[in-house]
Amino acid sequence: MKFLFDLFPVILFFVAFKAYNIFIATAVAIVAVIIQISWLWVRYRQVEKMMWLNLFIIIVLGGATLSFQDEIFIKWKPTVLYWLIATILLMSNHIFRKNLIQALLEKQMTVPEIIWNKLNLSWVGFFLLMGCINLIVAFNFTIDTWVTFKLFGATGLMLAFIVVQVLILGKYLKDDAQVLVINERDDFASKRTNKD
């Protein structure tokens, strides 16, 4: 459900583009992100930092697209966001010694430090690559192809990357059921020892 919620502005951007044009779609995307963040704030009183970053970038580049009536700015938006995320992940880990991927996932898995660092670097590489792919599609294909790629291609690549990561890291995932069975077994053994 969260995945669809996160895609809400992109889906509306796609629909508005198909129905009207890139400028209406850009305006719709800006409003959609504002509504998305407003809803999160009213409902939970907190918004993820990446969503604020996304809002800032879409207001600046989307606003430039609307002001100058030039689609080039909105085409750069995904690349700027991807590269900014990659930079934040890299700098936080190497300069501030805080692995953001670890902070996000450590409750779900226990992983050696070297694996956390490799995982962080793999996300950095993925976002850098996604930024490059966006530019290739945006400036070598039609606007229609780029908008379609933005929804289906970029989302598909993100899902594929996540699936590969889960398959590789599956052995590190914490299994609540397995932990429960081990705890019950240990409790049973301890009670039995006490009785004997």
C-alpha positions in Angstrom: 0.0 0.0 0.0 2.8 2.4 0.9 4.4 1.7 -2.5 1.3 2.8 -4.3 1.0 5.9 -2.1 4.6 6.8 -3.0 3.8 6.4 -6.7 0.7 8.6 -6.4 2.3 11.8 -7.9 4.0 9.8 -10.7 0.7 8.0 -11.6 -1.1 11.4 -11.7 1.7 12.9 -13.8 1.4 10.0 -16.3 -2.4 10.3 -16.5 -2.3 14.1 -16.9 0.3 13.9 -19.6 -1.7 11.3 -21.6 -4.8 13.4 -21.2 -3.3 16.9 -21.7 0.4 17.8 -22.1 3.7 17.9 -20.1 2.9 21.3 -18.6 -0.4 20.3 -17.2 1.2 17.0 -16.0 4.0 19.0 -14.3 1.4 21.2 -12.5 -0.5 18.1 -11.4 2.6 16.5 -10.1 3.5 19.5 -8.0 0.0 19.7 -6.5 0.0 15.9 -5.9 3.3 16.0 -4.0 2.0 18.9 -1.9 -1.3 17.0 -1.2 0.7 13.8 -0.4 3.0 15.6 2.1 0.0 17.5 3.6 -1.9 14.3 4.2 1.1 12.6 5.8 1.6 15.6 8.1 -2.1 15.8 9.1 -2.3 12.0 9.7 1.1 11.2 11.3 2.6 14.6 12.2 5.8 13.6 10.4 7.1 13.3 6.8 10.2 11.5 5.7 13.2 13.7 4.8 13.3 12.3 1.3 9.8 13.4 0.6 10.7 17.0 1.6 13.6 16.7 -0.7 11.4 15.5 -3.5 8.9 18.4 -2.8 11.7 21.0 -3.0 13.1 19.6 -6.3 9.7 19.3 -8.0 8.8 22.8 -6.9 12.1 24.3 -8.2 12.4 22.2 -11.5 8.6 21.9 -12.1 8.2 25.6 -11.4 11.0 26.3 -13.9 9.2 24.1 -16.5 6.0 26.0 -16.0 7.6 29.5 -15.9 9.8 29.0 -19.0 7.4 26.6 -20.8 10.4 24.3 -21.3 10.2 20.6 -20.6 13.9 20.3 -20.1 13.7 21.2 -16.4 11.2 18.5 -15.5 13.2 15.9 -17.4 16.1 16.6 -15.2 14.1 16.2 -12.0 14.5 12.4 -11.5 18.2 12.6 -12.2 18.7 15.4 -9.7 16.7 13.5 -7.1 18.6 10.2 -7.7 22.0 11.8 -7.7 21.2 13.8 -4.6 20.1 10.6 -2.8 23.3 8.8 -3.9 25.3 11.8 -2.6 23.5 11.8 0.8 24.0 8.0 1.2 27.7 8.2 0.3 28.5 11.3 2.4 26.5 10.2 5.5 28.4 6.9 5.5 31.9 8.1 4.7 32.0 11.6 6.3 29.5 11.4 9.1 29.9 7.6 9.8 26.2 7.0 9.7 25.0 4.3 7.3 21.4 5.3 6.4 20.6 2.0 4.8 21.6 0.3 8.0 19.5 2.7 10.0 16.6 2.0 7.8 16.9 -1.9 7.8 18.7 -3.0 10.9 15.4 -3.9 12.7 14.6 -6.4 9.9 18.0 -8.0 9.7 21.3 -8.7 11.4 24.2 -8.1 9.0 27.9 -7.8 9.4 29.3 -4.2 9.1 31.1 -5.0 5.9 27.8 -6.1 4.3 26.0 -2.9 5.5 28.8 -0.9 3.7 28.5 -2.9 0.5 24.7 -2.6 0.7 25.0 1.2 1.0 27.4 1.3 -1.9 25.1 -0.8 -4.0 22.3 1.7 -3.4 24.6 4.6 -4.2 25.6 2.9 -7.5 22.0 2.1 -8.3 20.8 5.7 -7.9 23.8 7.0 -9.9 22.9 4.6 -12.7 19.2 5.5 -12.5 20.1 9.1 -12.9 22.1 8.3 -16.0 19.4 6.1 -17.5 16.9 8.9 -17.0 19.0 11.3 -18.9 19.5 8.8 -21.8 15.8 8.2 -22.1 14.8 11.9 -21.6 17.2 13.3 -24.2 17.3 10.5 -26.8 13.6 9.5 -27.0 10.3 11.2 -27.4 8.7 12.9 -24.4 5.9 10.3 -24.5 8.6 7.5 -24.1 10.2 9.3 -21.3 6.9 9.8 -19.4 6.1 6.1 -19.8 9.6 5.1 -18.7 9.3 7.4 -15.7 6.3 5.4 -14.4 6.9 1.9 -15.7 10.6 1.6 -16.5 12.0 3.4 -13.4 9.5 1.6 -11.1 10.3 -1.7 -12.7 14.0 -1.2 -12.3 13.6 -0.2 -8.7 11.5 -3.3 -7.9 13.9 -5.6 -9.7 16.8 -4.1 -7.7 14.9 -4.6 -4.4 14.1 -8.2 -5.3 17.7 -9.0 -6.1 18.8 -7.4 -2.8 16.2 -9.4 -0.8 17.3 -12.6 -2.5 21.0 -11.9 -1.7 20.3 -10.7 1.9 17.6 -13.3 2.6 19.8 -15.3 4.9 20.2 -12.2 7.2 16.5 -11.5 7.5 15.1 -11.9 11.0 12.4 -14.5 11.1 10.1 -13.8 14.0 8.6 -17.2 13.8 12.0 -18.8 13.9 13.0 -16.7 16.9 9.8 -17.6 18.7 10.4 -21.4 18.2 13.9 -21.1 19.4 12.8 -19.2 22.5 10.1 -21.7 23.3 12.5 -24.6 22.8 15.0 -22.9 25.1 12.3 -22.2 27.7 11.1 -25.8 27.6 14.7 -27.2 27.9 15.3 -24.8 30.9 12.1 -25.9 32.7 12.9 -29.5 32.1 16.4 -29.1 33.5 15.0 -27.4 36.6 12.6 -30.3 37.1 15.4 -32.8 36.8 
